[in-house]
Amino acid sequence: MARTNYSFEKRQKEIAKKKKQEEKLKRRREKSGQGAGNSKGAEGEGE
């Protein structure tokens, strides 16, 4: 029976977490760039 490779799973989890965080930062930068001219984006965020 094969043993579970916990270090591989941990690394994959870290990579996914980092990717998600980078996407979140990207959305924030885009939002802040558009926020000055577009107030409609801020309305939907509060829900």
PDB file of N, CA, C, O and CB in Angstrom:
ATOM      1  N   MET A   1       0.846  -1.186   0.000  1.00  0.00           N
ATOM      2  CA  MET A   1       0.000   0.000   0.000  1.00  0.00           C
ATOM      3  C   MET A   1       0.891   1.249   0.000  1.00  0.00           C
ATOM      4  O   MET A   1       1.862   1.330   0.753  1.00  0.00           O
ATOM      5  CB  MET A   1      -0.963  -0.002   1.232  1.00  0.00           C
ATOM      6  N   ALA A   2       0.551   2.208  -0.846  1.00  0.00           N
ATOM      7  CA  ALA A   2       1.337   3.428  -0.971  1.00  0.00           C
ATOM      8  C   ALA A   2       1.095   4.365   0.222  1.00  0.00           C
ATOM      9  O   ALA A   2      -0.016   4.483   0.739  1.00  0.00           O
ATOM     10  CB  ALA A   2       0.999   4.143  -2.288  1.00  0.00           C
ATOM     11  N   ARG A   3       2.160   5.008   0.621  1.00  0.00           N
ATOM     12  CA  ARG A   3       2.053   5.959   1.728  1.00  0.00           C
ATOM     13  C   ARG A   3       1.711   7.344   1.183  1.00  0.00           C
ATOM     14  O   ARG A   3       2.056   7.682   0.051  1.00  0.00           O
ATOM     15  CB  ARG A   3       3.373   6.005   2.547  1.00  0.00           C
ATOM     16  N   THR A   4       1.049   8.115   1.981  1.00  0.00           N
ATOM     17  CA  THR A   4       0.675   9.474   1.596  1.00  0.00           C
ATOM     18  C   THR A   4       1.899  10.383   1.671  1.00  0.00           C
ATOM     19  O   THR A   4       2.645  10.360   2.650  1.00  0.00           O
ATOM     20  CB  THR A   4      -0.461  10.014   2.503  1.00  0.00           C
ATOM     21  N   ASN A   5       2.090  11.169   0.640  1.00  0.00           N
ATOM     22  CA  ASN A   5       3.214  12.100   0.584  1.00  0.00           C
ATOM     23  C   ASN A   5       2.729  13.459   1.098  1.00  0.00           C
ATOM     24  O   ASN A   5       2.245  14.295   0.335  1.00  0.00           O
ATOM     25  CB  ASN A   5       3.793  12.216  -0.879  1.00  0.00           C
ATOM     26  N   TYR A   6       2.871  13.651   2.399  1.00  0.00           N
ATOM     27  CA  TYR A   6       2.361  14.866   3.022  1.00  0.00           C
ATOM     28  C   TYR A   6       3.097  16.119   2.570  1.00  0.00           C
ATOM     29  O   TYR A   6       2.492  17.185   2.456  1.00  0.00           O
ATOM     30  CB  TYR A   6       2.448  14.746   4.515  1.00  0.00           C
ATOM     31  N   SER A   7       4.393  16.003   2.312  1.00  0.00           N
ATOM     32  CA  SER A   7       5.142  17.175   1.867  1.00  0.00           C
ATOM     33  C   SER A   7       4.650  17.653   0.500  1.00  0.00           C
ATOM     34  O   SER A   7       4.609  18.856   0.243  1.00  0.00           O
ATOM     35  CB  SER A   7       6.642  16.857   1.809  1.00  0.00           C
ATOM     36  N   PHE A   8       4.275  16.712  -0.383  1.00  0.00           N
ATOM     37  CA  PHE A   8       3.736  17.086  -1.686  1.00  0.00           C
ATOM     38  C   PHE A   8       2.400  17.794  -1.519  1.00  0.00           C
ATOM     39  O   PHE A   8       2.160  18.835  -2.130  1.00  0.00           O
ATOM     40  CB  PHE A   8       3.578  15.849  -2.586  1.00  0.00           C
ATOM     41  N   GLU A   9       1.531  17.224  -0.687  1.00  0.00           N
ATOM     42  CA  GLU A   9       0.218  17.833  -0.443  1.00  0.00           C
ATOM     43  C   GLU A   9       0.369  19.232   0.147  1.00  0.00           C
ATOM     44  O   GLU A   9      -0.336  20.161  -0.246  1.00  0.00           O
ATOM     45  CB  GLU A   9      -0.620  16.949   0.501  1.00  0.00           C
ATOM     46  N   LYS A  10       1.286  19.370   1.086  1.00  0.00           N
ATOM     47  CA  LYS A  10       1.513  20.671   1.720  1.00  0.00           C
ATOM     48  C   LYS A  10       1.979  21.689   0.689  1.00  0.00           C
ATOM     49  O   LYS A  10       1.508  22.826   0.678  1.00  0.00           O
ATOM     50  CB  LYS A  10       2.546  20.551   2.856  1.00  0.00           C
ATOM     51  N   ARG A  11       2.908  21.283  -0.179  1.00  0.00           N
ATOM     52  CA  ARG A  11       3.429  22.184  -1.205  1.00  0.00           C
ATOM     53  C   ARG A  11       2.317  22.608  -2.166  1.00  0.00           C
ATOM     54  O   ARG A  11       2.227  23.781  -2.530  1.00  0.00           O
ATOM     55  CB  ARG A  11       4.577  21.510  -1.981  1.00  0.00           C
ATOM     56  N   GLN A  12       1.478  21.671  -2.576  1.00  0.00           N
ATOM     57  CA  GLN A  12       0.375  21.990  -3.477  1.00  0.00           C
ATOM     58  C   GLN A  12      -0.594  22.964  -2.823  1.00  0.00           C
ATOM     59  O   GLN A  12      -1.108  23.874  -3.473  1.00  0.00           O
ATOM     60  CB  GLN A  12      -0.360  20.715  -3.897  1.00  0.00           C
ATOM     61  N   LYS A  13      -0.840  22.765  -1.533  1.00  0.00           N
ATOM     62  CA  LYS A  13      -1.735  23.648  -0.790  1.00  0.00           C
ATOM     63  C   LYS A  13      -1.155  25.058  -0.706  1.00  0.00           C
ATOM     64  O   LYS A  13      -1.878  26.044  -0.849  1.00  0.00           O
ATOM     65  CB  LYS A  13      -1.991  23.092   0.621  1.00  0.00           C
ATOM     66  N   GLU A  14       0.169  25.147  -0.470  1.00  0.00           N
ATOM     67  CA  GLU A  14       0.832  26.449  -0.404  1.00  0.00           C
ATOM     68  C   GLU A  14       0.783  27.155  -1.749  1.00  0.00           C
ATOM     69  O   GLU A  14       0.560  28.364  -1.811  1.00  0.00           O
ATOM     70  CB  GLU A  14       2.283  26.289   0.051  1.00  0.00           C
ATOM     71  N   ILE A  15       0.989  26.412  -2.821  1.00  0.00           N
ATOM     72  CA  ILE A  15       0.948  26.998  -4.167  1.00  0.00           C
ATOM     73  C   ILE A  15      -0.444  27.535  -4.467  1.00  0.00           C
ATOM     74  O   ILE A  15      -0.579  28.635  -5.003  1.00  0.00           O
ATOM     75  CB  ILE A  15       1.360  25.956  -5.232  1.00  0.00           C
ATOM     76  N   ALA A  16      -1.483  26.774  -4.128  1.00  0.00           N
ATOM     77  CA  ALA A  16      -2.857  27.212  -4.365  1.00  0.00           C
ATOM     78  C   ALA A  16      -3.176  28.461  -3.548  1.00  0.00           C
ATOM     79  O   ALA A  16      -3.833  29.382  -4.034  1.00  0.00           O
ATOM     80  CB  ALA A  16      -3.846  26.087  -4.021  1.00  0.00           C
ATOM     81  N   LYS A  17      -2.703  28.481  -2.306  1.00  0.00           N
ATOM     82  CA  LYS A  17      -2.943  29.623  -1.434  1.00  0.00           C
ATOM     83  C   LYS A  17      -2.256  30.874  -1.980  1.00  0.00           C
ATOM     84  O   LYS A  17      -2.838  31.959  -1.982  1.00  0.00           O
ATOM     85  CB  LYS A  17      -2.452  29.323  -0.011  1.00  0.00           C
ATOM     86  N   LYS A  18      -1.014  30.715  -2.443  1.00  0.00           N
ATOM     87  CA  LYS A  18      -0.266  31.839  -2.998  1.00  0.00           C
ATOM     88  C   LYS A  18      -0.936  32.365  -4.268  1.00  0.00           C
ATOM     89  O   LYS A  18      -1.023  33.575  -4.479  1.00  0.00           O
ATOM     90  CB  LYS A  18       1.183  31.421  -3.294  1.00  0.00           C
ATOM     91  N   LYS A  19      -1.407  31.443  -5.112  1.00  0.00           N
ATOM     92  CA  LYS A  19      -2.078  31.831  -6.360  1.00  0.00           C
ATOM     93  C   LYS A  19      -3.347  32.617  -6.060  1.00  0.00           C
ATOM     94  O   LYS A  19      -3.621  33.634  -6.697  1.00  0.00           O
ATOM     95  CB  LYS A  19      -2.412  30.585  -7.210  1.00  0.00           C
ATOM     96  N   LYS A  20      -4.116  32.143  -5.090  1.00  0.00           N
ATOM     97  CA  LYS A  20      -5.359  32.811  -4.708  1.00  0.00           C
ATOM     98  C   LYS A  20      -5.056  34.211  -4.167  1.00  0.00           C
ATOM     99  O   LYS A  20      -5.767  35.166  -4.478  1.00  0.00           O
ATOM    100  CB  LYS A  20      -6.128  31.973  -3.652  1.00  0.00           C
ATOM    101  N   GLN A  21      -4.001  34.329  -3.358  1.00  0.00           N
ATOM    102  CA  GLN A  21      -3.634  35.622  -2.792  1.00  0.00           C
ATOM    103  C   GLN A  21      -3.199  36.596  -3.887  1.00  0.00           C
ATOM    104  O   GLN A  21      -3.552  37.775  -3.851  1.00  0.00           O
ATOM    105  CB  GLN A  21      -2.515  35.451  -1.758  1.00  0.00           C
ATOM    106  N   GLU A  22      -2.426  36.096  -4.866  1.00  0.00           N
ATOM    107  CA  GLU A  22      -1.990  36.956  -5.970  1.00  0.00           C
ATOM    108  C   GLU A  22      -3.174  37.436  -6.795  1.00  0.00           C
ATOM    109  O   GLU A  22      -3.204  38.592  -7.216  1.00  0.00           O
ATOM    110  CB  GLU A  22      -0.998  36.213  -6.867  1.00  0.00           C
ATOM    111  N   GLU A  23      -4.153  36.563  -7.031  1.00  0.00           N
ATOM    112  CA  GLU A  23      -5.356  36.959  -7.779  1.00  0.00           C
ATOM    113  C   GLU A  23      -6.136  38.017  -7.012  1.00  0.00           C
ATOM    114  O   GLU A  23      -6.675  38.951  -7.606  1.00  0.00           O
ATOM    115  CB  GLU A  23      -6.254  35.734  -8.056  1.00  0.00           C
ATOM    116  N   LYS A  24      -6.195  37.869  -5.697  1.00  0.00           N
ATOM    117  CA  LYS A  24      -6.894  38.832  -4.859  1.00  0.00           C
ATOM    118  C   LYS A  24      -6.202  40.199  -4.940  1.00  0.00           C
ATOM    119  O   LYS A  24      -6.869  41.226  -5.068  1.00  0.00           O
ATOM    120  CB  LYS A  24      -6.952  38.335  -3.395  1.00  0.00           C
ATOM    121  N   LEU A  25      -4.873  40.212  -4.867  1.00  0.00           N
ATOM    122  CA  LEU A  25      -4.131  41.464  -4.977  1.00  0.00           C
ATOM    123  C   LEU A  25      -4.346  42.107  -6.345  1.00  0.00           C
ATOM    124  O   LEU A  25      -4.473  43.327  -6.454  1.00  0.00           O
ATOM    125  CB  LEU A  25      -2.636  41.222  -4.734  1.00  0.00           C
ATOM    126  N   LYS A  26      -4.386  41.273  -7.390  1.00  0.00           N
ATOM    127  CA  LYS A  26      -4.604  41.779  -8.746  1.00  0.00           C
ATOM    128  C   LYS A  26      -5.966  42.461  -8.849  1.00  0.00           C
ATOM    129  O   LYS A  26      -6.081  43.548  -9.416  1.00  0.00           O
ATOM    130  CB  LYS A  26      -4.501  40.634  -9.776  1.00  0.00           C
ATOM    131  N   ARG A  27      -7.012  41.808  -8.290  1.00  0.00           N
ATOM    132  CA  ARG A  27      -8.351  42.402  -8.308  1.00  0.00           C
ATOM    133  C   ARG A  27      -8.372  43.712  -7.528  1.00  0.00           C
ATOM    134  O   ARG A  27      -9.012  44.676  -7.949  1.00  0.00           O
ATOM    135  CB  ARG A  27      -9.384  41.421  -7.725  1.00  0.00           C
ATOM    136  N   ARG A  28      -7.678  43.752  -6.394  1.00  0.00           N
ATOM    137  CA  ARG A  28      -7.638  44.990  -5.599  1.00  0.00           C
ATOM    138  C   ARG A  28      -6.993  46.122  -6.380  1.00  0.00           C
ATOM    139  O   ARG A  28      -7.474  47.255  -6.358  1.00  0.00           O
ATOM    140  CB  ARG A  28      -6.876  44.765  -4.287  1.00  0.00           C
ATOM    141  N   ARG A  29      -5.873  45.804  -7.088  1.00  0.00           N
ATOM    142  CA  ARG A  29      -5.201  46.838  -7.875  1.00  0.00           C
ATOM    143  C   ARG A  29      -6.094  47.346  -8.987  1.00  0.00           C
ATOM    144  O   ARG A  29      -6.158  48.548  -9.243  1.00  0.00           O
ATOM    145  CB  ARG A  29      -3.899  46.305  -8.457  1.00  0.00           C
ATOM    146  N   GLU A  30      -6.789  46.420  -9.655  1.00  0.00           N
ATOM    147  CA  GLU A  30      -7.704  46.813 -10.733  1.00  0.00           C
ATOM    148  C   GLU A  30      -8.835  47.665 -10.187  1.00  0.00           C
ATOM    149  O   GLU A  30      -9.214  48.670 -10.788  1.00  0.00           O
ATOM    150  CB  GLU A  30      -8.274  45.574 -11.445  1.00  0.00           C
ATOM    151  N   LYS A  31      -9.369  47.258  -9.047  1.00  0.00           N
ATOM    152  CA  LYS A  31     -10.475  47.991  -8.425  1.00  0.00           C
ATOM    153  C   LYS A  31     -10.029  49.393  -8.015  1.00  0.00           C
ATOM    154  O   LYS A  31     -10.750  50.364  -8.244  1.00  0.00           O
ATOM    155  CB  LYS A  31     -11.011  47.223  -7.199  1.00  0.00           C
ATOM    156  N   SER A  32      -8.845  49.503  -7.411  1.00  0.00           N
ATOM    157  CA  SER A  32      -8.368  50.808  -6.964  1.00  0.00           C
ATOM    158  C   SER A  32      -8.079  51.720  -8.154  1.00  0.00           C
ATOM    159  O   SER A  32      -8.242  52.937  -8.056  1.00  0.00           O
ATOM    160  CB  SER A  32      -7.111  50.651  -6.100  1.00  0.00           C
ATOM    161  N   GLY A  33      -7.658  51.151  -9.260  1.00  0.00           N
ATOM    162  CA  GLY A  33      -7.404  51.926 -10.474  1.00  0.00           C
ATOM    163  C   GLY A  33      -8.686  52.442 -11.090  1.00  0.00           C
ATOM    164  O   GLY A  33      -8.710  53.541 -11.643  1.00  0.00           O
ATOM    165  N   GLN A  34      -9.765  51.654 -11.002  1.00  0.00           N
ATOM    166  CA  GLN A  34     -11.041  52.041 -11.566  1.00  0.00           C
ATOM    167  C   GLN A  34     -11.886  52.815 -10.569  1.00  0.00           C
ATOM    168  O   GLN A  34     -12.818  53.513 -10.968  1.00  0.00           O
ATOM    169  CB  GLN A  34     -11.788  50.822 -12.040  1.00  0.00           C
ATOM    170  N   GLY A  35     -11.586  52.710  -9.302  1.00  0.00           N
ATOM    171  CA  GLY A  35     -12.402  53.298  -8.243  1.00  0.00           C
ATOM    172  C   GLY A  35     -12.556  54.807  -8.350  1.00  0.00           C
ATOM    173  O   GLY A  35     -13.586  55.354  -7.955  1.00  0.00           O
ATOM    174  N   ALA A  36     -11.541  55.486  -8.882  1.00  0.00           N
ATOM    175  CA  ALA A  36     -11.597  56.935  -8.983  1.00  0.00           C
ATOM    176  C   ALA A  36     -12.672  57.388  -9.974  1.00  0.00           C
ATOM    177  O   ALA A  36     -13.326  58.409  -9.761  1.00  0.00           O
ATOM    178  CB  ALA A  36     -10.238  57.483  -9.397  1.00  0.00           C
ATOM    179  N   GLY A  37     -12.850  56.625 -11.058  1.00  0.00           N
ATOM    180  CA  GLY A  37     -13.801  57.036 -12.077  1.00  0.00           C
ATOM    181  C   GLY A  37     -15.097  56.252 -12.082  1.00  0.00           C
ATOM    182  O   GLY A  37     -16.040  56.628 -12.778  1.00  0.00           O
ATOM    183  N   ASN A  38     -15.162  55.171 -11.322  1.00  0.00           N
ATOM    184  CA  ASN A  38     -16.327  54.299 -11.376  1.00  0.00           C
ATOM    185  C   ASN A  38     -16.809  53.996  -9.964  1.00  0.00           C
ATOM    186  O   ASN A  38     -16.163  53.235  -9.244  1.00  0.00           O
ATOM    187  CB  ASN A  38     -16.001  52.993 -12.131  1.00  0.00           C
ATOM    188  N   SER A  39     -17.926  54.576  -9.560  1.00  0.00           N
ATOM    189  CA  SER A  39     -18.446  54.357  -8.215  1.00  0.00           C
ATOM    190  C   SER A  39     -19.378  53.144  -8.152  1.00  0.00           C
ATOM    191  O   SER A  39     -19.739  52.696  -7.063  1.00  0.00           O
ATOM    192  CB  SER A  39     -19.181  55.599  -7.733  1.00  0.00           C
ATOM    193  N   LYS A  40     -19.770  52.611  -9.320  1.00  0.00           N
ATOM    194  CA  LYS A  40     -20.695  51.473  -9.357  1.00  0.00           C
ATOM    195  C   LYS A  40     -20.070  50.212  -8.749  1.00  0.00           C
ATOM    196  O   LYS A  40     -20.787  49.423  -8.134  1.00  0.00           O
ATOM    197  CB  LYS A  40     -21.128  51.195 -10.801  1.00  0.00           C
ATOM    198  N   GLY A  41     -18.756  49.998  -8.903  1.00  0.00           N
ATOM    199  CA  GLY A  41     -18.074  48.831  -8.357  1.00  0.00           C
ATOM    200  C   GLY A  41     -18.128  48.779  -6.840  1.00  0.00           C
ATOM    201  O   GLY A  41     -18.160  47.687  -6.272  1.00  0.00           O
ATOM    202  N   ALA A  42     -18.138  49.910  -6.170  1.00  0.00           N
ATOM    203  CA  ALA A  42     -18.136  49.939  -4.705  1.00  0.00           C
ATOM    204  C   ALA A  42     -19.512  49.565  -4.140  1.00  0.00           C
ATOM    205  O   ALA A  42     -19.599  49.092  -3.007  1.00  0.00           O
ATOM    206  CB  ALA A  42     -17.720  51.334  -4.201  1.00  0.00           C
ATOM    207  N   GLU A  43     -20.571  49.766  -4.898  1.00  0.00           N
ATOM    208  CA  GLU A  43     -21.922  49.477  -4.405  1.00  0.00           C
ATOM    209  C   GLU A  43     -22.145  47.981  -4.232  1.00  0.00           C
ATOM    210  O   GLU A  43     -22.691  47.564  -3.211  1.00  0.00           O
ATOM    211  CB  GLU A  43     -22.970  50.049  -5.358  1.00  0.00           C
ATOM    212  N   GLY A  44     -21.744  47.172  -5.184  1.00  0.00           N
ATOM    213  CA  GLY A  44     -21.976  45.744  -5.145  1.00  0.00           C
ATOM    214  C   GLY A  44     -21.089  45.018  -4.149  1.00  0.00           C
ATOM    215  O   GLY A  44     -21.403  43.891  -3.767  1.00  0.00           O
ATOM    216  N   GLU A  45     -20.012  45.615  -3.725  1.00  0.00           N
ATOM    217  CA  GLU A  45     -19.053  44.978  -2.838  1.00  0.00           C
ATOM    218  C   GLU A  45     -19.574  44.821  -1.424  1.00  0.00           C
ATOM    219  O   GLU A  45     -19.176  43.880  -0.736  1.00  0.00           O
ATOM    220  CB  GLU A  45     -17.784  45.761  -2.818  1.00  0.00           C
ATOM    221  N   GLY A  46     -20.428  45.683  -0.972  1.00  0.00           N
ATOM    222  CA  GLY A  46     -20.929  45.654   0.391  1.00  0.00           C
ATOM    223  C   GLY A  46     -21.922  44.553   0.692  1.00  0.00           C
ATOM    224  O   GLY A  46     -22.193  44.274   1.859  1.00  0.00           O
ATOM    225  N   GLU A  47     -22.469  43.922  -0.329  1.00  0.00           N
ATOM    226  CA  GLU A  47     -23.504  42.893  -0.142  1.00  0.00           C
ATOM    227  C   GLU A  47     -22.966  41.606   0.274  1.00  0.00           C
ATOM    228  O   GLU A  47     -23.722  40.654   0.467  1.00  0.00           O
ATOM    229  CB  GLU A  47     -24.274  42.694  -1.360  1.00  0.00           C
TER     230      GLU A  47
END
